[in-house]
């Protein structure tokens, strides 16, 4: 019904009034639709202007401790100042920061209207070293994200040997498969071992080997080999291994040996000589190789000109000096044929050199572990070893066989003497060993060590 019908007179006054109201409501509704449509079109036209012109990124807030500066983090995010805060890709920025700034972890970004981006992040640190190529290592965090590529493994970082990654780029996860291939079984294996060690609370792991997938092993405190067998139930095996170690350490925390965990329910500790454990041969060879470029002075070996060749743990010459640095025991009488800065000491051909390295390393380790106070020198005299202690006593060891027990016996005998007693302990026969008091000039090793020594006069005594 339209307005003509309302005015025709066929309706009562009340009906006409009601019909007029309905017509007005229809007109108002149509008008409202038109206005809404206009506003919607206007918003569509103006919204980009509002979003770009009003809500622009004008600042950043950084939350959390990090190695990087605020400026480095903002630059890595890739979000430019002045960009619409709604169009800033926060997911992409997170990936950018974690890849461009490798030592960041758990990066989270959020918007704070009208104009601020909040970046929350944590620092991560080196935990593992995986050999990338000869002499180069991918240093990763506990999630095996690559932090940097280095030529030396830092103290406290655990080497993982037996697997070479296909890709190892700082800021990206380590990968042992080519792009497009399926699951990374090697990465999953070492992640499982890492998680199992962390969950067990086992501190002191020196090395993880996955070289043989049927004989995976850990080295603990450079004295215990934990043989896990294959990759099944690594968490249960490592947890059990920790319990076995704790039980053994109640008796002797210096025990050397093997824990066979390939059959978890039958795990036990087997004491062994470290020289009879093949895994330690691999460990020693790896440690020797990994430290080849280190600048840390480990040995001071007498050279042909009488000075000391100061070498790292791999016998690479770092420098020369007339005296051994403090804390380094000098080695005399085992003179290399070749000693040049930047090169490795040579004692002849490769076989002879390797044999010399092994003997010096074993003797030096035994002397260091003996904890005899004030050792001044490790000497060699026609193949026989001697040790000068406190500039007054000589322990004549003979050959290196049973050197640990010889040193222990010498330490006991020396402790029984007066603190100024001069003399010799012949340890070739441990059972017959005793401290023989002598005058300084009657001990050739002491005279060679300190040729300017002057015996005290009776008045001085």
QUIZI-V117261 format. One record per residue. RES is the residue in one letter. PSI is psi in degrees with one decimal (none if undefined). NEAR is the number of other ideal C-beta (glycine too) atoms within 12 Angstrom. Layout:
# QUIZI-V117261
res=RES psi=PSI near=NEAR
res=RES psi=PSI near=NEAR
This chain:
# QUIZI-V117261
res=X psi=131.9 near=17
res=X psi=-166.8 near=13
res=X psi=-29.3 near=16
res=X psi=-40.8 near=13
res=X psi=-34.8 near=16
res=X psi=-36.8 near=22
res=X psi=0.0 near=14
res=X psi=-18.1 near=14
res=X psi=-1.7 near=11
res=X psi=-11.8 near=13
res=X psi=149.2 near=18
res=X psi=162.0 near=12
res=X psi=-39.2 near=12
res=X psi=-41.7 near=10
res=X psi=-39.1 near=17
res=X psi=-42.2 near=21
res=X psi=-40.9 near=14
res=X psi=-40.7 near=16
res=X psi=-36.2 near=24
res=X psi=-41.3 near=21
res=X psi=-40.3 near=15
res=X psi=-42.1 near=19
res=X psi=-40.2 near=21
res=X psi=-39.5 near=16
res=X psi=-39.2 near=14
res=X psi=-43.7 near=17
res=X psi=-43.3 near=16
res=X psi=-39.5 near=14
res=X psi=-45.7 near=14
res=X psi=-41.1 near=14
res=X psi=-41.1 near=14
res=X psi=-39.0 near=14
res=X psi=-43.2 near=14
res=X psi=-45.1 near=14
res=X psi=-43.3 near=14
res=X psi=-41.6 near=14
res=X psi=-40.4 near=14
res=X psi=-44.7 near=14
res=X psi=-41.9 near=15
res=X psi=-47.0 near=14
res=X psi=-41.6 near=13
res=X psi=-41.3 near=14
res=X psi=-41.1 near=15
res=X psi=-40.0 near=14
res=X psi=-39.5 near=12
res=X psi=-18.4 near=15
res=X psi=-43.4 near=19
res=X psi=-36.1 near=15
res=X psi=-42.8 near=15
res=X psi=-45.9 near=18
res=X psi=-40.2 near=21
res=X psi=-34.4 near=18
res=X psi=-30.4 near=15
res=X psi=-51.2 near=18
res=X psi=70.8 near=25
res=X psi=147.2 near=26
res=X psi=119.0 near=35
res=X psi=-10.3 near=21
res=X psi=164.6 near=20
res=X psi=142.5 near=34
res=X psi=129.0 near=21
res=X psi=125.9 near=29
res=X psi=133.8 near=21
res=X psi=157.4 near=23
res=X psi=139.3 near=16
res=X psi=159.2 near=27
res=X psi=-15.0 near=20
res=X psi=156.3 near=28
res=X psi=163.6 near=13
res=X psi=-40.2 near=20
res=X psi=-40.5 near=13
res=X psi=-39.7 near=22
res=X psi=-44.4 near=35
res=X psi=-44.1 near=29
res=X psi=-40.6 near=20
res=X psi=-29.7 near=32
res=X psi=-30.5 near=38
res=X psi=5.8 near=26
res=X psi=113.8 near=34
res=X psi=147.1 near=19
res=X psi=137.2 near=20
res=X psi=-10.6 near=16
res=X psi=148.1 near=24
res=X psi=130.1 near=27
res=X psi=-26.8 near=32
res=X psi=-23.0 near=21
res=X psi=0.8 near=20
res=X psi=124.3 near=35
res=X psi=98.7 near=21
res=X psi=-34.1 near=26
res=X psi=-42.8 near=17
res=X psi=-39.0 near=19
res=X psi=-38.9 near=34
res=X psi=-47.4 near=29
res=X psi=-41.5 near=21
res=X psi=-46.7 near=26
res=X psi=-46.8 near=38
res=X psi=-25.3 near=37
res=X psi=-40.0 near=24
res=X psi=-26.5 near=25
res=X psi=83.5 near=37
res=X psi=-31.8 near=35
res=X psi=22.0 near=31
res=X psi=155.2 near=38
res=X psi=154.0 near=29
res=X psi=50.4 near=21
res=X psi=132.4 near=37
res=X psi=137.0 near=23
res=X psi=145.8 near=37
res=X psi=162.4 near=20
res=X psi=140.5 near=27
res=X psi=101.1 near=20
res=X psi=143.9 near=17
res=X psi=-12.5 near=18
res=X psi=18.7 near=24
res=X psi=137.8 near=24
res=X psi=125.9 near=40
res=X psi=129.2 near=28
res=X psi=113.7 near=40
res=X psi=136.0 near=24
res=X psi=165.0 near=32
res=X psi=160.6 near=24
res=X psi=152.3 near=21
res=X psi=159.7 near=31
res=X psi=167.4 near=24
res=X psi=134.5 near=32
res=X psi=-37.2 near=33
res=X psi=155.0 near=42
res=X psi=120.3 near=41
res=X psi=127.3 near=46
res=X psi=120.7 near=32
res=X psi=-43.1 near=29
res=X psi=176.7 near=14
res=X psi=119.1 near=12
res=X psi=-0.1 near=18
res=X psi=140.2 near=24
res=X psi=138.3 near=37
res=X psi=113.9 near=42
res=X psi=122.9 near=37
res=X psi=164.5 near=43
res=X psi=-170.0 near=35
res=X psi=-17.4 near=25
res=X psi=6.0 near=25
res=X psi=34.0 near=38
res=X psi=131.6 near=35
res=X psi=126.9 near=35
res=X psi=-40.2 near=38
res=X psi=164.8 near=30
res=X psi=128.8 near=28
res=X psi=159.9 near=25
res=X psi=-10.5 near=24
res=X psi=139.5 near=28
res=X psi=120.3 near=38
res=X psi=158.8 near=22
res=X psi=135.7 near=13
res=X psi=-7.4 near=16
res=X psi=131.7 near=28
res=X psi=121.2 near=38
res=X psi=140.6 near=38
res=X psi=114.8 near=45
res=X psi=158.0 near=32
res=X psi=3.5 near=27
res=X psi=127.3 near=34
res=X psi=122.3 near=23
res=X psi=149.4 near=32
res=X psi=-42.0 near=23
res=X psi=139.4 near=24
res=X psi=84.7 near=34
res=X psi=131.0 near=21
res=X psi=133.9 near=26
res=X psi=-7.1 near=29
res=X psi=156.7 near=26
res=X psi=145.3 near=30
res=X psi=143.3 near=41
res=X psi=135.9 near=30
res=X psi=9.3 near=30
res=X psi=156.4 near=20
res=X psi=155.1 near=11
res=X psi=133.5 near=11
res=X psi=-13.1 near=8
res=X psi=167.0 near=14
res=X psi=-157.7 near=10
res=X psi=140.1 near=12
res=X psi=91.1 near=24
res=X psi=-38.6 near=18
res=X psi=-45.4 near=28
res=X psi=-42.6 near=32
res=X psi=-37.5 near=23
res=X psi=-51.3 near=29
res=X psi=-29.2 near=42
res=X psi=-41.6 near=34
res=X psi=-42.2 near=29
res=X psi=-44.9 near=42
res=X psi=-45.8 near=32
res=X psi=-39.5 near=21
res=X psi=-40.6 near=32
res=X psi=-45.9 near=35
res=X psi=-44.1 near=24
res=X psi=-31.9 near=17
res=X psi=-20.7 near=29
res=X psi=18.4 near=16
res=X psi=108.0 near=34
res=X psi=145.6 near=15
res=X psi=15.7 near=24
res=X psi=126.7 near=36
res=X psi=-24.4 near=36
res=X psi=145.2 near=39
res=X psi=126.7 near=41
res=X psi=125.7 near=37
res=X psi=24.5 near=35
res=X psi=-42.8 near=25
res=X psi=119.4 near=20
res=X psi=-8.9 near=21
res=X psi=-5.4 near=16
res=X psi=63.9 near=24
res=X psi=137.5 near=38
res=X psi=158.5 near=42
res=X psi=150.1 near=42
res=X psi=129.7 near=40
res=X psi=125.2 near=40
res=X psi=28.7 near=24
res=X psi=26.9 near=22
res=X psi=-16.4 near=32
res=X psi=131.3 near=41
res=X psi=124.6 near=40
res=X psi=103.3 near=47
res=X psi=113.5 near=36
res=X psi=-13.4 near=42
res=X psi=-132.0 near=26
res=X psi=-171.3 near=22
res=X psi=6.1 near=27
res=X psi=141.1 near=20
res=X psi=43.6 near=23
res=X psi=-33.5 near=38
res=X psi=-43.7 near=25
res=X psi=-37.5 near=23
res=X psi=-45.6 near=36
res=X psi=-38.5 near=38
res=X psi=-42.9 near=26
res=X psi=-39.5 near=30
res=X psi=-39.4 near=43
res=X psi=-41.8 near=32
res=X psi=-40.0 near=24
res=X psi=-42.7 near=32
res=X psi=-44.8 near=36
res=X psi=-38.7 near=23
res=X psi=-42.7 near=18
res=X psi=-39.3 near=28
res=X psi=-17.2 near=20
res=X psi=-27.4 near=12
res=X psi=-51.2 near=14
res=X psi=110.0 near=15
res=X psi=4.6 near=16
res=X psi=8.7 near=17
res=X psi=139.5 near=26
res=X psi=136.7 near=28
res=X psi=-157.8 near=31
res=X psi=139.6 near=35
res=X psi=114.5 near=41
res=X psi=111.2 near=28
res=X psi=14.3 near=40
res=X psi=-26.9 near=28
res=X psi=91.4 near=18
res=X psi=-42.0 near=26
res=X psi=-12.4 near=12
res=X psi=21.4 near=14
res=X psi=139.4 near=29
res=X psi=164.8 near=22
res=X psi=131.2 near=31
res=X psi=107.9 near=22
res=X psi=140.0 near=20
res=X psi=158.6 near=21
res=X psi=135.1 near=16
res=X psi=-28.0 near=28
res=X psi=-15.9 near=20
res=X psi=8.0 near=15
res=X psi=107.4 near=27
res=X psi=-30.7 near=21
res=X psi=-29.7 near=39
res=X psi=-27.2 near=30
res=X psi=-44.0 near=18
res=X psi=-41.4 near=24
res=X psi=-46.2 near=32
res=X psi=-42.6 near=28
res=X psi=-38.7 near=23
res=X psi=-44.5 near=30
res=X psi=-39.6 near=28
res=X psi=-44.8 near=26
res=X psi=-41.4 near=30
res=X psi=-24.3 near=35
res=X psi=13.7 near=33
res=X psi=-26.5 near=31
res=X psi=8.7 near=23
res=X psi=147.4 near=26
res=X psi=2.2 near=20
res=X psi=128.6 near=23
res=X psi=125.7 near=29
res=X psi=-40.6 near=34
res=X psi=151.4 near=44
res=X psi=103.1 near=37
res=X psi=128.6 near=47
res=X psi=132.4 near=33
res=X psi=178.8 near=32
res=X psi=-31.7 near=19
res=X psi=5.1 near=14
res=X psi=-16.7 near=18
res=X psi=174.8 near=22
res=X psi=130.9 near=33
res=X psi=114.4 near=43
res=X psi=116.5 near=32
res=X psi=162.1 near=44
res=X psi=-170.9 near=32
res=X psi=-18.2 near=31
res=X psi=8.5 near=33
res=X psi=26.4 near=38
res=X psi=129.2 near=32
res=X psi=121.7 near=31
res=X psi=-35.7 near=33
res=X psi=175.9 near=26
res=X psi=150.2 near=26
res=X psi=152.4 near=24
res=X psi=-21.2 near=16
res=X psi=150.7 near=18
res=X psi=140.6 near=28
res=X psi=156.3 near=20
res=X psi=133.9 near=10
res=X psi=-7.4 near=13
res=X psi=123.1 near=30
res=X psi=121.8 near=32
res=X psi=152.2 near=37
res=X psi=122.0 near=39
res=X psi=150.2 near=30
res=X psi=-13.6 near=27
res=X psi=75.5 near=40
res=X psi=124.7 near=25
res=X psi=152.2 near=31
res=X psi=-31.3 near=20
res=X psi=130.8 near=23
res=X psi=106.6 near=33
res=X psi=142.3 near=20
res=X psi=130.4 near=20
res=X psi=-8.3 near=18
res=X psi=165.3 near=20
res=X psi=143.6 near=32
res=X psi=141.2 near=40
res=X psi=131.4 near=27
res=X psi=24.2 near=28
res=X psi=-141.5 near=16
res=X psi=-179.1 near=12
res=X psi=-42.2 near=12
res=X psi=-43.6 near=12
res=X psi=-39.9 near=18
res=X psi=-45.1 near=24
res=X psi=-39.2 near=22
res=X psi=-39.8 near=17
res=X psi=-44.7 near=32
res=X psi=-46.9 near=35
res=X psi=-43.1 near=22
res=X psi=-47.3 near=27
res=X psi=-44.6 near=41
res=X psi=-45.7 near=31
res=X psi=-42.4 near=27
res=X psi=-45.2 near=38
res=X psi=-41.0 near=35
res=X psi=-42.5 near=27
res=X psi=-42.1 near=33
res=X psi=-42.9 near=37
res=X psi=-43.9 near=23
res=X psi=-16.3 near=21
res=X psi=-23.6 near=29
res=X psi=34.5 near=16
res=X psi=131.7 near=31
res=X psi=141.9 near=17
res=X psi=53.4 near=17
res=X psi=124.9 near=35
res=X psi=-27.4 near=31
res=X psi=142.5 near=37
res=X psi=119.8 near=44
res=X psi=156.4 near=36
res=X psi=130.8 near=32
res=X psi=98.6 near=23
res=X psi=41.8 near=11
res=X psi=-19.3 near=17
res=X psi=141.3 near=26
res=X psi=141.8 near=38
res=X psi=157.3 near=43
res=X psi=130.0 near=47
res=X psi=129.1 near=41
res=X psi=131.8 near=41
res=X psi=25.3 near=27
res=X psi=21.2 near=24
res=X psi=-15.5 near=32
res=X psi=140.8 near=42
res=X psi=127.1 near=42
res=X psi=114.2 near=46
res=X psi=107.8 near=35
res=X psi=-29.7 near=43
res=X psi=-134.3 near=27
res=X psi=176.4 near=20
res=X psi=-3.3 near=32
res=X psi=130.8 near=20
res=X psi=31.8 near=22
res=X psi=-33.5 near=34
res=X psi=-46.5 near=29
res=X psi=-35.1 near=21
res=X psi=-44.5 near=35
res=X psi=-38.8 near=37
res=X psi=-41.3 near=25
res=X psi=-44.4 near=30
res=X psi=-39.5 near=41
res=X psi=-42.6 near=31
res=X psi=-45.7 near=21
res=X psi=-39.8 near=28
res=X psi=-36.5 near=36
res=X psi=-22.2 near=20
res=X psi=-12.5 near=18
res=X psi=165.2 near=23
res=X psi=151.7 near=14
res=X psi=-14.0 near=15
res=X psi=10.7 near=14
res=X psi=134.7 near=24
res=X psi=136.0 near=32
res=X psi=-164.9 near=31
res=X psi=142.3 near=34
res=X psi=113.9 near=42
res=X psi=113.6 near=28
res=X psi=15.0 near=39
res=X psi=-36.2 near=23
res=X psi=102.4 near=16
res=X psi=-41.7 near=25
res=X psi=-27.0 near=12
res=X psi=3.2 near=12
res=X psi=143.0 near=27
res=X psi=163.5 near=21
res=X psi=119.2 near=28
res=X psi=110.8 near=23
res=X psi=135.4 near=22
res=X psi=165.8 near=22
res=X psi=149.4 near=18
res=X psi=-46.0 near=29
res=X psi=-8.5 near=17
res=X psi=3.0 near=17
res=X psi=100.0 near=32
res=X psi=-33.8 near=20
res=X psi=-39.7 near=39
res=X psi=-39.1 near=33
res=X psi=-37.2 near=21
res=X psi=-37.0 near=24
res=X psi=-39.7 near=30
res=X psi=77.1 near=22
res=X psi=-16.4 near=12
res=X psi=9.9 near=12
res=X psi=138.5 near=19
res=X psi=122.6 near=11
res=X psi=142.0 near=19
res=X psi=144.5 near=12
res=X psi=170.6 near=7
res=X psi=-37.4 near=6
res=X psi=-41.1 near=5
res=X psi=-35.8 near=7
res=X psi=none near=7
